[in-house]
């Protein structure tokens, strides 16, 4: 199932695009936005795997929006102007559909998206905006991730050497989609652990290899909702 979000500054264009999507099997329009800034504020918390972005919008273009979300969402651009095609494909988007949009052409774009969504690529690194700018972080260096105590929209990453980096405005759901599933597990509402950082675990608690004050090691509680999936991960 393709779950898409639409961003266009014209209500008529949104209505027409939603009408076309409703006629295509296995496509669901989850939400539509007319304002790019509102879209960016909410997109990380929306369950979707594809964004359909208009390019020409006042205040912020679809190209600028795509630069901020292309690491976590598949993108189809729509526009009445052909001169943006080169810039669009530089962002490695799924497709570039010219307006007025025809149903047959939209189906082609969704077919391309379906292939990419059904076989998600798990990289050995993640790339995101952080407290030190846009940063590439190799997943093998990540020991532990937790929700920031300063701003719950941000996530604190602790590397194996103790370095701390803040991922800006990123949900756990999106973060887990970016991480190799075989190497990481969410253990409660606020924490993700690298499996390589687990020393001992019981039904209620994990003892990690991450040192704390003195000769102690970081202990993390296992949330009730996460126990079964964690046990399955270890074949229990």
N, C-alpha and C positions, 0 to 999 in steps of 0.2 A: 504494500500500500504506500502510495506517495502522499504524504501529508504536507501541503504547501501553504505558504503565507504570501499574500500579495501586497506589494507596495507600489502605489501609483498616486500622483497628486490630483487625478481627475476621477470623480465618483462614477461618471458614465463608463470610463475605461475599466474600473474595478467591477462594476455590475456586469459588463459584457464578458470580461475574462472569467468571472465566477460562473456565468451561464455556460460558457464553453467547457469549463472544467467539470461541471455537473453532468455533462453529456459524455464524459470519458471514464471508462471503467478503471477502478483501482486508484482514483485520484480524489482526494478530499481537501477542500479549502478550509483550513483551520481558522484563519483569521485574515482580515484585510486592514491595511493602514493607508492613510492619506498623508501622514506626516512622518518624514524620515527619522526625526529625533525621537518621536514616540515609539516608532518601530524598533530603534536601537535600544531603547530603555527596556523593552519587553521581550525581545526576540530570544534571549538566553533562557527564559523561563517557559517558552512555548514548545510543546511537543510537535516538532515538525522536522522534516529532512530536506526540504527544498524551499527556496525563496524565489519568487518571480518579481524582479525589480524593474521598474521603469527607469530609464537613464536620465531623461530631461525633467528635473524637478527644481522648483525654486528653493534656494537656501542650501541644498545639499544634493548632489547628483547621485544616481544609482551606482556609478563607478566608485564614488567615495564611500558609500555605504558598503559595497562589496568588499572593499579593502579591509574593512573591520570585521567581516563575518565569514569570509571565504574559507578560513581554516576550519570552520565548524559546520557550515551549511553548503549544500549544492545550490548553484545559482543559475537561473535563466533570465537573461535580459530581454526586455521589450522596449522598442523605440521606433519612432517614425523616421529617424535619421540614420543613414548608412555610414556616416563618417566616424562613428564610435566603434565600429567593428573591431579594428585592430587593438584598441585599448581594452575592449571587453575580453578578447581572447588572451591578452597578456595576463589577465587575472585567472586564467584556467577555468573559465565557467563552462557549464554544461552546453549551453546554446545561446544563440542571439537571434531573436525572432522579430522581424520587422512588422510594424503596424501598417495598415489594419491587419489584425491577426486572424488567420483562418484556422478552422478546427483541425484540418489535416496537418497543417504545419505544427500546431501545438502538440498534436499526438506524437509527431516525430521527436520533438524536444523531450516529451515525457518518456519516450522509449529510451532515449540516451540516458536520461536521469535514472531510470529504473535499473539499467545495467550497472551504473556506478554505485547506486544505493545498495543494491543486493550483494555487492562484493566490496564492502568498505575496506579501505587500505589502512592498516595500522602501522604507522611509521615508528621508527625507533627514536623519534624526537617529536616534541611538540613546539609550536611556535605561537606566541601570544603576546599581547601588550602587558607589560609588567611595570613595577615601580622603577625599573632602570631602562624603560623603553621596550620596543619590540624585541623579543628575546627568543632564541632557540635553546631549548633545554633537552638534553639527551635523557631518555626515559630510564636508562640503566643507572643514571646518577641520582635518581629520585628515591628517597628513603620513605617519605611520609608527607601527606598533604592534609591540611585542616582548614576549616572556615576561619577567616580572619576575625579576630575579636574587635577590630576597629570598624570594619564594614563587612557585613555578612555576604555582600555580593562578591567580595574578593576572596581568593584562596591563597593560603601560605604554603609554599613548597619548601620542604627541608631536604637538602641534598645529603649525600653520604658523608661529605666532609663537614657538615654542619651549616653550610651556607643557606641563608633564608632568602627566598624570592617571592614577591607578591604578584599573583596573577590577577589582573584587574577585570572585574565584572564578568565572571565566568561561573556558570552553574556546574554542580557536580555531574549532572546528567551529560552535559556537553563534554566535560573534562574526561569522563569515563569512556565516551565514544572516541576520544582522541588517543587514549592510552591503550597499550596492548592488554587485552582482557586476561591473558594467561599470567600476567605479571603483577596485577594490582587488584585490590578488592576494597569496596566500601564496607566499613565495619559498623558504622553508626551514622546518624544524620549529619555529623560534622567532620568525619575523618575517613581518609583513604590511606591504606598502607601498602607499600611494596611488599610482595610476598617474601622477597629476599631479606626483608628487615624483620621478619618474624622469628623469634627465638623459641617461644613456647606459647601454646594457646589452649584454653579450656573452653567450656561452654559459655563463660561469661567475660573472659578477659584475655587479652593478648599481651605477652611480654616481648618487647622488641629488642633489637640489638642497638638501639639508639641510646647513648649514654645521657644521664641526667647528673644532678649534683651528687658528689661523693662517688661511691662505687655502684650506684643504682642504674637501672635501665627504665626507659619510658614504658609505662603500662597504659593500655587503652581498653576501655569497656566495649564489649560487643553488644550492639543493639538487638533487641528481641527480633525485630523484623529482618535482621541480616544473618541470623545464626544458621538457618538452613542452607542458604546459598554459599556461605563460607565453608560449612561442612562438606557440601557437595564439591567445592573447589579442591578440597583435599581428599576427596574420595571416601568420605566418612558416611 
